Amino acid sequence: MLELKGIRKTFNAGTVNEKTALDGLNLKLKEGDFVTVIGGNGAGKSTMLNAVAGVFPVDEGTITIDGIDVTRLPEYKRAKYLGRVFQDPMTGTAANMQIEENLALASRRGSRRGLGPGITHKERQMYQEKLKILGLGLEFRMTSKVGLLSGGQRQALTLLMATLKKPRLLLLDEHTAALDPKTAAKVLEVTQRIVDEEHLTTLMITHNMKDAIAHGNRLIMMHEGRIIYDVEGEEKKKLQVSDLLQKFEQASGGEFANDRMMLT
């Protein structure tokens, strides 16, 4: 479903601020893979997601989504293949619009617009059923402005909007990092349920090593723009945080340097 082959990306090339963010990155995801991504500061995690989404052109390599070479496609043309949830709960929704209006926008993504009713009765019923999945009572607040919701509620709604029209690939960029632990756990629970029910191919960056182990069928660790550890299946389920720290030291030759991940 996704293949990254020989991806290189350097920022500020030829200057004193030159930074190689992706260094010949190779990654292949099968359909239905739920891959969690961890790594230290500046490992290239978010740069990888931005490269897949087309936020910037890569210097070398190819990006293929579901057999389609999207390497040279601009971000807006790749959007029809992707669903994405960002770290900031304020991103991904229109605060001044109602919950049902936000869902209608997501539902119509990539479709031709006409002069029919804004939201039909059938659509409203469908949105209510989808909102029930979140378990947050939002199905009873369809006409509430999204700006009135809490961060966790907005993030759960954004997740639902990103998956309303089944994407070929779902990108989750530390989408629980800005939430308190209880709310983050709820959003992760909803994430796992939606991914499982819709059989979505998913890349999830997380700063929480326990979450990286607990969720998904595969885990990759990045360092200096490359993947230094890749584990899946039963081997992944048996991992402990101490195992990940040891693997990092073995593969990188240094200690894991990310205070936020260590404290979590």
Secondary structure by P-SEA (a helix, b strand, c coil): cbbbcbbbbbcccccccccccccbbbbbbccccbbbbbbccccaaaaaaaaaaccccccbbbbbccccccccccccccccccccccccccccccccccaaaaaaaaaaccccccccccccaaaaaaaaaaaaaaccccccccccccccccaaaaaaaaaaaaacccccbbbbccccccccaaaaaaaaaaaaaaaaaacccbbbbbccaaaaaacccbbbbbccccccccccccccccccaaaaaaaaaaaccccccccccccc
